[in-house]
Amino acid sequence: HISALRGPTAEHTGMMAVAVEQGSIPQREQAQHESQERYRDLFEHSSEMIATLSPTGQFLYANPAWRQCFGLERTAMLALHSFEELFSSSTGAEVAALFRRTLVGELVERAPLRHHTPEGRVLELELSLSRRQKAGHALAVRCLLRDVTEQKHRENRLALQLAVSQIVGENVPGESAGMRILEALCISQGWELGIEWLVNTEQMHLEFGTAWGVPGQRAEELIQRSMGVTLAK
């Protein structure tokens, strides 16, 4: 590349020459291509759900892990108006609020979510969002979603085992111990009500034993209606 150098009055004062060695360009392009392939392979085979979202919440990219969790093909996900449509109504509103916070520059890290699938399963998820920006304006949103259901189940089981061990170790009377164990079970699993039904081997039926419920009319009403009830074999 050659160009003229000129002075203040436009007189010719010299030449500018720039030379580029072309032999290394193919190697650089090959190295860049291989780097992109490594990143693509990493994303495509990751067990974590990785996505790029537009400022309106639409999917621009989603790796296969999303399909494994939500059962939608990539084309169907890219056709969604917003990624919050994947979630149940209550969770979707929470996700939308987190997305709005990200758009104004807030970093969302491992926000806990509870998603109810159409099949009735409950998934424990963690959502991380960060904004890609230029000149203060959002270009896209990075999205990372983790399924931590099994991890939460293990933590809940350990907590429940510890609570039950402590109750048993205190030699609490039977009915009181049963109620406390039900309480520990319900709290660890996020349930509103637990009822223990006892087997009457002589009359061959189930009868009400004890119960625990969160404060409120629904749980208390069901406990009251269950007292004195027997269930035949």
C-alpha positions as CSV (number, residue, x, y, z in Angstrom):
1,H,0.0,0.0,0.0
2,I,1.6,3.3,-1.1
3,S,0.3,6.8,-0.6
4,A,1.8,10.3,-0.9
5,L,2.7,12.5,2.0
6,R,2.0,16.2,1.6
7,G,2.9,19.3,3.5
8,P,0.8,22.2,4.8
9,T,0.6,23.8,1.3
10,A,-0.1,20.4,-0.4
11,E,3.4,20.1,-1.7
12,H,4.7,16.6,-2.1
13,T,7.1,15.7,0.8
14,G,7.4,11.9,0.5
15,M,5.8,8.5,0.2
16,M,4.1,6.2,2.8
17,A,4.6,2.5,2.1
18,V,3.0,-0.3,4.1
19,A,3.8,-4.0,3.4
20,V,1.9,-7.0,4.8
21,E,3.4,-10.4,4.8
22,Q,0.6,-12.6,3.3
23,G,2.0,-16.0,4.2
24,S,0.8,-16.0,7.8
25,I,-2.8,-15.1,7.0
26,P,-4.1,-18.6,6.2
27,Q,-2.5,-19.9,9.4
28,R,-4.2,-17.2,11.4
29,E,-7.6,-17.9,9.8
30,Q,-7.2,-21.6,10.4
31,A,-6.3,-21.0,14.1
32,Q,-9.3,-18.7,14.4
33,H,-11.6,-21.3,12.8
34,E,-10.3,-24.0,15.1
35,S,-10.9,-21.8,18.1
36,Q,-14.4,-21.1,17.1
37,E,-15.0,-24.8,16.5
38,R,-13.8,-25.6,20.0
39,Y,-16.1,-23.0,21.6
40,R,-19.0,-24.3,19.5
41,D,-18.3,-27.9,20.5
42,L,-18.1,-26.9,24.2
43,F,-21.5,-25.1,24.0
44,E,-23.2,-27.7,22.0
45,H,-22.3,-30.6,24.4
46,S,-22.6,-28.7,27.6
47,S,-25.1,-30.1,30.2
48,E,-25.9,-26.5,31.2
49,M,-28.4,-24.5,29.1
50,I,-26.6,-21.7,27.3
51,A,-28.4,-19.1,25.2
52,T,-28.0,-15.6,23.7
53,L,-31.2,-13.5,23.9
54,S,-32.2,-10.4,22.1
55,P,-33.1,-7.2,24.1
56,T,-36.7,-8.2,23.6
57,G,-36.1,-11.6,25.1
58,Q,-36.1,-13.7,22.0
59,F,-33.7,-16.6,21.5
60,L,-30.8,-15.8,19.1
61,Y,-29.0,-19.0,20.0
62,A,-29.8,-22.0,22.3
63,N,-27.7,-25.1,22.8
64,P,-29.2,-28.6,22.8
65,A,-29.5,-28.8,26.6
66,W,-32.6,-26.5,26.4
67,R,-34.4,-29.2,24.3
68,Q,-33.5,-31.9,26.8
69,C,-35.0,-29.9,29.6
70,F,-38.1,-28.3,28.0
71,G,-38.7,-30.7,25.1
72,L,-38.7,-28.1,22.3
73,E,-36.7,-28.3,19.1
74,R,-34.3,-25.4,18.5
75,T,-36.5,-24.0,15.6
76,A,-39.5,-23.9,18.0
77,M,-37.5,-22.1,20.6
78,L,-36.2,-19.5,18.2
79,A,-39.8,-18.8,17.2
80,L,-40.9,-17.9,20.7
81,H,-41.6,-14.2,21.3
82,S,-39.8,-14.4,24.6
83,F,-37.8,-17.1,26.5
84,E,-40.1,-16.6,29.6
85,E,-42.8,-18.4,27.6
86,L,-40.9,-21.7,28.4
87,F,-41.8,-21.4,32.1
88,S,-45.0,-21.8,34.1
89,S,-47.0,-18.7,34.7
90,S,-45.7,-17.8,38.1
91,T,-42.1,-18.6,37.2
92,G,-42.4,-16.7,33.9
93,A,-43.3,-13.5,35.7
94,E,-40.3,-13.9,37.9
95,V,-38.0,-14.6,34.9
96,A,-39.4,-11.5,33.1
97,A,-38.6,-9.3,36.2
98,L,-35.0,-10.7,36.3
99,F,-34.6,-10.0,32.5
100,R,-35.7,-6.4,32.9
101,R,-33.1,-5.9,35.7
102,T,-30.4,-7.3,33.4
103,L,-31.4,-4.9,30.6
104,V,-30.6,-1.9,32.8
105,G,-27.2,-3.3,33.6
106,E,-27.7,-5.4,36.7
107,L,-25.9,-8.8,36.8
108,V,-28.1,-11.7,37.8
109,E,-26.2,-14.6,39.3
110,R,-27.7,-18.0,40.1
111,A,-31.2,-16.7,40.9
112,P,-33.3,-19.7,42.2
113,L,-36.4,-20.7,40.1
114,R,-38.9,-23.4,40.6
115,H,-40.5,-24.6,37.3
116,H,-43.5,-26.9,37.1
117,T,-43.5,-29.0,33.9
118,P,-46.6,-30.0,32.0
119,E,-46.0,-33.6,33.3
120,G,-46.3,-32.5,36.9
121,R,-42.6,-32.6,37.7
122,V,-41.0,-29.8,39.8
123,L,-37.6,-28.6,38.5
124,E,-35.2,-26.6,40.7
125,L,-33.3,-24.2,38.4
126,E,-30.6,-21.5,38.7
127,L,-30.6,-18.6,36.3
128,S,-27.7,-16.3,35.4
129,L,-28.1,-13.3,33.1
130,S,-25.6,-10.6,31.9
131,R,-25.9,-7.8,29.4
132,R,-23.7,-7.4,26.3
133,Q,-23.6,-3.7,25.5
134,K,-22.1,-1.0,23.3
135,A,-22.1,2.7,24.1
136,G,-24.4,2.0,27.0
137,H,-27.0,0.2,24.9
138,A,-27.9,-3.4,25.3
139,L,-27.0,-5.5,22.3
140,A,-27.9,-8.9,23.7
141,V,-28.3,-10.9,26.9
142,R,-26.2,-13.9,27.9
143,C,-28.3,-16.5,29.6
144,L,-27.1,-19.6,31.6
145,L,-29.6,-21.9,33.1
146,R,-28.7,-24.8,35.4
147,D,-30.9,-27.7,36.5
148,V,-30.0,-28.3,40.1
149,T,-33.0,-30.5,41.0
150,E,-31.0,-33.6,42.0
151,Q,-28.6,-31.4,44.0
152,K,-31.5,-29.9,45.9
153,H,-33.0,-33.3,46.5
154,R,-29.8,-34.6,48.0
155,E,-29.5,-31.5,50.2
156,N,-33.1,-31.9,51.3
157,R,-32.7,-35.6,52.1
158,L,-29.6,-34.9,54.2
159,A,-31.4,-32.1,56.1
160,L,-34.4,-34.3,56.7
161,Q,-32.2,-37.2,57.9
162,L,-30.5,-34.9,60.4
163,A,-33.8,-33.5,61.6
164,V,-35.4,-36.9,62.1
165,S,-32.2,-38.2,63.9
166,Q,-32.4,-35.2,66.3
167,I,-36.1,-35.9,67.0
168,V,-35.5,-39.6,67.7
169,G,-32.5,-38.8,69.9
170,E,-34.6,-36.6,72.1
171,N,-37.0,-39.5,73.0
172,V,-40.0,-37.4,72.2
173,P,-43.4,-39.1,72.8
174,G,-44.8,-41.0,69.8
175,E,-47.6,-38.6,68.6
176,S,-45.5,-35.5,69.1
177,A,-42.5,-37.1,67.4
178,G,-44.7,-38.1,64.5
179,M,-46.0,-34.5,64.1
180,R,-42.4,-33.1,64.2
181,I,-41.2,-35.6,61.7
182,L,-44.1,-34.6,59.4
183,E,-43.2,-31.0,59.9
184,A,-39.5,-31.6,59.0
185,L,-40.6,-33.7,55.9
186,C,-43.0,-31.0,54.6
187,I,-40.6,-28.1,55.1
188,S,-37.7,-30.0,53.4
189,Q,-40.0,-30.8,50.4
190,G,-41.9,-27.6,50.2
191,W,-45.2,-29.3,51.0
192,E,-48.2,-27.5,52.7
193,L,-49.6,-30.5,54.5
194,G,-48.6,-34.0,55.8
195,I,-51.0,-36.6,57.3
196,E,-50.0,-39.9,58.9
197,W,-52.4,-42.8,58.4
198,L,-52.1,-45.8,60.7
199,V,-52.8,-49.4,59.7
200,N,-55.4,-51.1,62.0
201,T,-54.5,-54.7,61.4
202,E,-57.5,-56.1,63.4
203,Q,-60.2,-54.2,61.5
204,M,-58.1,-54.0,58.3
205,H,-58.4,-50.3,57.6
206,L,-56.5,-47.0,57.8
207,E,-57.2,-44.5,60.4
208,F,-56.0,-41.0,61.1
209,G,-52.9,-40.7,63.2
210,T,-51.4,-37.2,63.3
211,A,-50.8,-34.3,60.9
212,W,-48.9,-31.1,60.3
213,G,-49.9,-28.2,58.0
214,V,-48.8,-24.7,57.3
215,P,-51.0,-22.1,59.0
216,G,-54.0,-21.3,57.0
217,Q,-57.6,-22.4,56.3
218,R,-56.9,-24.9,53.6
219,A,-54.6,-27.1,55.6
220,E,-56.5,-26.8,58.9
221,E,-59.8,-27.7,57.1
222,L,-58.4,-30.8,55.6
223,I,-56.9,-32.0,58.9
224,Q,-60.2,-31.5,60.6
225,R,-62.1,-33.4,57.9
226,S,-59.5,-36.2,58.1
227,M,-59.9,-36.8,61.9
228,G,-62.1,-39.8,62.6
229,V,-62.1,-40.9,59.0
230,T,-61.3,-44.6,58.3
231,L,-60.3,-45.9,54.9
232,A,-61.3,-49.5,54.2
233,K,-58.9,-52.0,52.5
